[in-house]
């Protein structure tokens, strides 16, 4: 609609200047059309640069995520790795469903920020808070909506909520985990076998406690506070 108004004001200003013989009427009409043209162009610029006629709408979604590791591990695993020159943002790896064969790799972008937080319970979640620009009303959408910028993304903030039955590791830590937890001596092998038997028994009655003990062992092996 705004494009039509710009064209209309431009044409009317030209016609008024060329066709109206009365000098006073011609000047007044031309000025009015020119002001309308300038205001229309300014409105387009304000809409493009400052989202004039729009408002911010924020929605929040909460989805359960599943371990990036195997089910036999007995505890949840969220993998991450810093990206960029300063490593301020992370790539996260997890499974979107319990039976997913492939992991989901969540990559950051210029409009997305992310962090991790600890929660109680035994389930991990991905909380996504999304803010978009939408037109305030139908009139504004009719005027400026030709640009296709309704519901334009402003920013997205993601929080990965990790319970005590999960551990968050960098991909480097995950690669070194097996070697660090592999027993070196016969005594260590015997101790590990006993621990695994105890954990298997505990997992039948208190799987959360068994998972927490495994998480504690992983953190100790990797020197994670």
Secondary structure, 3 states (H helix, E strand, C coil): CHHHHHHHHHHHHHHHHHHCCCHHHHHHHHHHHHHHHHHHHHHHHHHHHHCCCEEEEEEEEEEEEECCCCHHHCCEEEEEEEECCCCCEEEEEEECCCCCCCCEEECCCCCEEEEEEECCCCCEEEEEEEEEEEECCHHHHHHHHHHCCCCEEEEEEEEEEECCCEEEEEHHHHHHHHHHHCCCCHHHHHHHHHHHHHHHHHHHHCHHHHHHHHHHHHHHHCCCC
